[in-house]
Amino acid sequence: MKTVGIIAEYNPFHNGHAYHLKKAKEITGADYCIVVMSGDFVQRGAPALMDKYLRTRIALESGADLVLELPAYYALSSAEYFAGGAVTLLDKLGVVDSLCFGSECGDVRLLGSFAQLLLHEDKVFKQTLDHKLRMGHSYPQARNAAIEASAPHLTAHIDILSTPNNILGIEYCKALFKRSSSITPCSIRRAGSSYHDNSLQTDFCSARALREALQSSERPDAILNQVPDSAHALMKEQYTKTYPVFADDLSLLMYYRLLSEPSGEFTAHSDIDRELSDRIVKHLPQYQDFTSFCDLLKTKNRTYTRIARSLMHILLQIRQEDLSLFLSEDQIFYARMLGFRESAGPLLSAIKQKASVPLLSKLADAESLLTPTGMLMLEKDIYASHVYQGIVRSKFPGQDNLPEISEYKSPIIKL
């Protein structure tokens, strides 16, 4: 039995993702595909467009066999920690043979070479990096200079570090190498639009283009030609009932949370230093909504996405001391199931036999299976989902037969 792993957000799921699922199985010869997916909040510092259960169902209908949730602490982290948490989860399952990811270059050997260099920084690399940073260069400029000095044979390919999927692919490779994992990395060249392209006039458009199309349209038909046919009925049924959710839908909740910080400053939260904390306090009287506040806080060295993630850490009370605790241990303490195909029974049996972490299918069992640190991580996932569902109910009031806001009563998706 061969199994391939995929790390994703599916925000939202589109034809390019369906292509990736199909090709991942083809090129690896896998019998099963396990997807590690972000929950209700995603890495760019925003609520997911659709809740994790709707995205799970669409992924299963499009070829995934098992969908696991990436804990919120990692789903809302930098590329390094996002990749590290997801790779660790796949590795701890004990059944994954390969990790297949999309990249702009499609050359896993080249990505691996950069990963090895950045993971094992030699003396020349470190000295050049430190020197350039002291001279006032940005980190990417200093890093590129260090690569040119330490590994001149890679200089011709240094543009690889300027595109987001290549960068994430390098982080996946670094995480695999760091763990001495037996999982083999492989990459599919990204087809269609680039990550930042907002055009819908292509076979495979970007997830960003779909989000923007939904934000400017009053009906889901605007994007249906870009998603698998199997998802059409489900997306039409749930439109304006459970989605779409955008960053500004949490504006009032975010403002309340900023006003309610007991200490009056925010440095205890992950990725927030004294400078950013002071900027938040200084500009809070100018707060209008979430996205404009992120723009207000931006600086030359701090991007919108990094600001948005930092604010999400405040909203969800993700503290640096907790993240440090997880990193000081072994990062991942459970594999929480969001959904699976019933035909994947042999895969689930193999995971239960070989995994070094519990496979959680019932939250009620968690306390008896997890360490206190593991429970701390899981409780943050539950809290994040309850916050998200509260936003959904506020945006789409008056829906009949909505379930209670309780992760403990949310059933696993089965196909």
Secondary structure, 3 states (H helix, E strand, C coil): CCEEEEEECCCCCCHHHHHHHHHHHHHHCCCEEEEEEECCEECCCEECCCCHHHHHHHHHHCCCCEEEEECHHHHCCCHHHHHHHHHHHHHHCCCCCEEEEEECCCCHHHHHHHHHHHHCCCHHHHHHHHHHHHCCCCHHHHHHHHHHHHCHHHHHHHHHHHCHHHHHHHHHHHHHHHCCCCCEEEEEECCCCCCCCCCCCCCCCCHHHHHHHHHHCCCHHHCHHHCCHHHHHHHHHHECCCECCCHHHHHHHHHHHHHCCCCCCCCCECCCCHHHHHHHHHHHHHCCCHHHHHHHHCECCECHHHHHHHHHHHHCCCEHHHHHHHHHCCCCCCEEEEEECHHHHHHHHHHHHHCCCCEECCHHHHHHHCCHHHHHHHHHHHHHHHHHHHHHHHHCCCCCCCCCCCHHHCCCEEC
